[in-house]
């Protein structure tokens, strides 16, 4: 999924999954990762929510210009560099009747991006006027190098910001509702195997511009049938009767009319 020079994709077994509108198809029981790409010319940061729960645990994933990050596990507030992988399972009746229950955003992956606040410089000031100011105030101020306008901007570098942004405007792209039909096989994400995936600590401050939100839905069915293998970007259904390779969106073989089930 792409919007405002940001990309979100889902990977399983090292392969990128094909998108069907706002959805990707993944078999139940599979682990997956989330690929984030920043195509802008400034550093950006992202947070990830899965099934309505923040998988990044208050941390910001900082992505360099034209850079990529692949998140394959749940993070913690004081992240140690390892954690439980993302695993897609069926939301069974037992789970629905348990303490977890049913969430409106089950199956949804929500990624929010912010651009980095550009360093601010004071306007060029005549050195003679600055010397006069220094003499009057008995303070020494240099204009060599960056001078920060205070108190609007703190001294660089900023400490990492991990609070939720309070933004009045947000550009949201993707799935708008967690509502599903009665025939849907609903999947949720749970902790999988323990994996090692460290992240370096850096400094970042969010821009005051509106954020960009991309939302994808994980589904376990294709053509109303449960899938056994992930549907990747290279997938093309082959007819079991005449061996014709069909388009990915085909429900029936274009040559002989056989139903194409995965």
N, C-alpha and C positions, 0 to 999 in steps of 0.2 A: 504494500500500500504506500502511495506517495502523496505528499501534500507539502507545499511551502518549503520545498527543498529538503524535506525529511522523509526517510524511508523506514518502514517496519516490515519485517518478513519473519516467518516461522520456519525453523529448520528441524528436521528429524533424521537421524542416521547420517548427519553431515550434508543433507540435501535440502534445498529450499523448496517449500511446499507451494503448490499452485493456489492462487486466490480465485474464488468464485464470488465475484462481487465483494462482499464484506466478510466472507467466510473462507476458512481453510479446512481441509478434510484430513483427519488424523485418526488412526485406529485406537481403540481403547487399550489401555495398558502400555502405550508408548510414551517414552520420555522425549522432550523437545527443548529447544532453545529459542530465544528471541533475538533477532538480528536488528540492530539499530544503526542507521547510517545518516551522517550529517553532511549534506551537500552544499552547505553555506560556506562563506569565506571567514566565518568567525567561530570561535568555540561555542559549543552548545551543551546543555545538560538535559537529562531525561529522568523521569520517574516511571515506574511500571506498576500497574495494578492488575491482578489476576483474580477473577471471581469476586471483585470488589475489595480485595485485600491488597495492601501495598507490599509487593514482593521486594522492593528496594529498601524497606524498613527505615524511611527517613533519609536515606543517602541519595545523593545526586550522582548519576552516571555522566561524567564529563566526556564529551566526544570532540576530538580535534577537528578543525576544518577539513572537509572531505574525508573524514575518518569514520571508522566502524567499530562498534562494540557488540559482542555477542554475549548475552546473559543467559546462562543455563541453569541457574540455581537461585534459591531464596537467599536473600542477604539478611544480616542482623544489624542492630543499631551500632554495636561495636564489632564490625565485621572482622573475622579472623582469616578470611581468604578461602574458606571452604563452607559447604552447606549442602542441603538436600536439593537434588535436581527436580525440575518440573516434570510431573508425571500425570498423564491424562487418563482418567478412569470414568466409569459410568456412575452417575448419580443414582444409586439404587433406592428402592423404597425404604430400606433400612436406614440409609443415610438421610433421606428426606424426613424420616420420623425421629431422627436422633437430635442431639443438641445443636448440630450444625444447621440442620433444616434446609430450606430452599431459599436461595438468594436470587433476586431479580437479575443480577449480572453474572450468574453462573455461565461459564463458557466464554466470557468476554475477556479480552486482553486490551487494556487501555494504557497507552503510552503518551505522556505529556512532555513536550520539548520547550525549553527556554533558550533564547540566545544570551550570550554573555554581555554584560554592560560594558560599553566601550570606555576606556580610560578617558577622563575629562581633564583638559588642560585650561589654565587661566589664559586670558588673552595676553598677547605680547605687551609688556610694560616697559616704558622708557627707563633705562637704568638710572638716569639722573633723578627722575621722579621717585624711583624706588629708594635711592640713596637718601633723598630728602625725607621720605617717609620713615626710613630706618632711624635717621637722626632725631626726628621728632618723637618717635615712640621708643627710642633707645632699644630697638630690636634689630636683629640682623636677619634679613630675608634674602635668599638667593633666587634668581630666576634662571639659573643654569639647570637644565634637566626638567623633568616634570614637576609642576607645582600643583598641588591638589587644592581645589576650591573647598574650603571647610566652612561650616560643618557638614555640608551636603555629602562629602565623600570622605570616607575613612582612609587612613594610610594604607598603602599597598605593601605587601599582598593582603588580600582579604582572607579571612578564615572561611572555611567551607560552610556554605549555607544549606541547611537541611530542613528548613521549615517549609510548610506548604504555602505556595504563593497565594496572596489575596488579590486576584486579578478580576477586574470588572468585565473584561472581554476575553473570550476564549474561542479560538477557531477549532471546531470539532468536526472531524471527518470519520465516517465509518458507521458502525452499528449504533443505532440510537435507542434500542430497547432490548431488555432481556426476555421479552415475552416470546413464547414458543408455542407451536401447535401441539396438540395432544399426542401426535404420532412421532414427534421428535424423540430420538435417543439422546438424552441429555448427558453431557460429560462435564466433569469438573477437574481441576488441577489439584494434586496432593503432593506432599513431599515424596520424592523417589530416592534413589541411591545417593550416598554421600559422595560428592565430587569436590575436587580442589580447583578453584578458579579465583586467583587473587586479583585485587585491584589496587592500584597505587593511589595515594592520597594527594590531592592538589587543592588549589584555591579557586573559588568561583563565586561570582555574584550575578544574580539574575537580572536581565534587562527588565525595564518597566513596560516593554512592549507586550502585546497580547501573546499568550502561549499558543501552541499548536497541539491538538490532541488527535491521535489516530487510534481507531478501535477496530480490532479484528475479533471474529467469533470462531472458536474451535468447534467443529462438528465431527461426529463419528459416522455419519451416513452420507451416501452419494446415490442419487436416483432412488431415494427412499430405502436403500439397502445398507446395512452395516459394512464398513470396509475392513479389509484384512491387512492392507499395506497403505502407507502414506501416498497421497497423490502429489507427486512432485511436478515441477514446471515442465519436465520432459515427458510426462505421462501422456500416452495416447491409447485408448481402449482398442484392443484387438478382438475381432469377432471370433468366437469359438467355433462357428459353423463354417465360414468361408475365409477366415484369416485376414479379412480386410482391416486395415488400420484406420480407425475413425477419428473424428475430431473429439477433443476432450469433453465437449458439452453434449455429445450425442447420447441419447438414451437407447436408441435402436440402431442397428447396423444399416448404413446407407446403401449397402449392396443387396443384402438378403432379408433385412428386417428383423433379425434376431435381437432379442433384448440383450443389452450390454450391461452386465452386472459385474461388479468388482469382487 
